[in-house]
Amino acid sequence: MPQPTAGTAQTRAELTALRPDLVAAYDAALPGARAAILHRLSLAVDREPLPPPAATVDTRDPVHLVETRWPGSRLATEVDNSVANLALARANAVPEEMPHGPQALAVLEQSLVDGHPLHPCCRTRAGMTVADVLAYAPEHRPVIRLHRLRVPAERWHGGGMPILYAHPWQAPRLLAQYPWLRTAGVTRPVRPLMSLRTVAPISGGPHIKTAVDVQMTSAVRTVSPAAVHNGPILSTLLQQITADLPIDVLAETAAGAVITDDGPDRRLAHLVRQAPRLGPGETAVPLGVLATSPMLLAAAGDPYQLIDRLGRVLFAPLARVLARGVALEAHGQNTLLVMQDGHVKRVLYRDLGGVRVHAGRLRAAGIDTPALHGDLPTDDETELRTKLAAAALGTVATQLIGALDADPGKLWKTLAAGMRADPSTDTAALLSEPLPVKATTAMRLAANPLDDIWTHQPNPMAA
């Protein structure tokens, strides 16, 4: 029987029935997938504050490694599923081609095969069967339709009509649990983006983030009541802060959630976000895709010029936004480069849930602090800098510089020079303090896997 959260063996068994044409490619991809996940775990063993191992083992199998070092951990099941889905993604990959036209962004996002560069659960889809993964995961290039669910007016929280946009994986589960929901048809065809639950209409128009009860990497991907409240408010704030910078914020223009017995429910919610507005010849490229695409890196030309440009157009402006009171979590999925003829022109930022907002800095910049819910507000300067530095420098810059065919030391110096060309109050600290990196494996082994745990690495830009 099909099983949610299938490991490598179960995935092969289900694949034999579903897609026998992929079995040989899956078998061939398994050793490389195991090596890729083992590499992520090895990095964690070297640098993260992990629990003491019950035993050490020399192995080429990441699942065996986890089972031996931390017996009984949920991480073993998650890693087995991650290996299986990574092998399946590699088995079903297609040759890379430069996309054009209005669907270029979605095609680029669906071309990303390996997922998060550091997380051993980079391809975990806990709760989905193999058939579900093939049908809905972006790396398998599906085209789907969202379900429109009509909600009683008194049970609707948020703006707009009481219509919930539900992911096709989620919708039948919601209808079975809440009989007062009514079907109201489906949307036009959409493509899932790098985030499986966020979709872009093929014919153009706003992007929609949905809720799915599926764990991907570190969390179940629902939409919190705080996100429903904060999105439009924070969009307005950020557009004000970035008005004079080469960073355009893709605003969250509408949001809504269904009220169940516990109030607005994160399992029955959605966000509507602006799509990128591009000029003739422009293409939006997520940083995570650029860092893994030899084709795009080659099109970008001289690596030192690319990094210098990013220092000036991306990293220095991020530091300026930080100085004004908002730390953007600028990682490879939510940060897009607008490129034309291989050159970076400007930056697009999307997905506001992971930011941090400092009221004191906003006041100093002459900006009123909006009423935000959840964990976005902070008065901790270190937390503020960590949020930005971990994503933008510790992860994205590290991954990108590692992918370029050039001297890493010189690339880091080039990046530092680009940031110093337009310094802010935090630039010196960002260029000298040890770089924070989220300890993703330690978090999955912790009693509460949602609490942030950090590790730090020497800063390659420190003088």
DABELBEL-V312284 format. One record per run of one state. SS is the DSSP state (@ for helix, = for strand, . for the rest). FROM is the first residue (numbers start at 0). TO is the last residue. If there is no record, write none. Layout:
SS|FROM|TO + SS|FROM|TO
//
This chain:
.|0|6 + @|7|17 + .|18|18 + @|19|46 + .|47|60 + @|61|68 + .|69|73 + @|74|90 + .|91|102 + @|103|109 + .|110|124 + =|125|125 + .|126|128 + @|129|135 + .|136|136 + @|137|139 + .|140|142 + =|143|143 + .|144|145 + =|146|149 + .|150|151 + @|152|154 + =|155|157 + .|158|161 + =|162|165 + .|166|166 + @|167|176 + .|177|180 + =|181|185 + .|186|188 + =|189|191 + .|192|196 + =|197|200 + .|201|205 + =|206|209 + .|210|213 + =|214|215 + .|216|217 + =|218|219 + .|220|223 + @|224|240 + .|241|245 + =|246|248 + .|249|250 + =|251|259 + .|260|261 + =|262|272 + .|273|281 + =|282|285 + @|286|289 + .|290|292 + @|293|298 + .|299|301 + @|302|323 + .|324|324 + =|325|326 + .|327|333 + =|334|339 + .|340|341 + =|342|348 + .|349|354 + =|355|356 + .|357|357 + @|358|363 + .|364|375 + =|376|376 + .|377|379 + @|380|402 + .|403|406 + @|407|419 + .|420|425 + @|426|431 + .|432|433 + =|434|437 + .|438|438 + @|439|444 + .|445|452 + =|453|456 + .|457|462
//
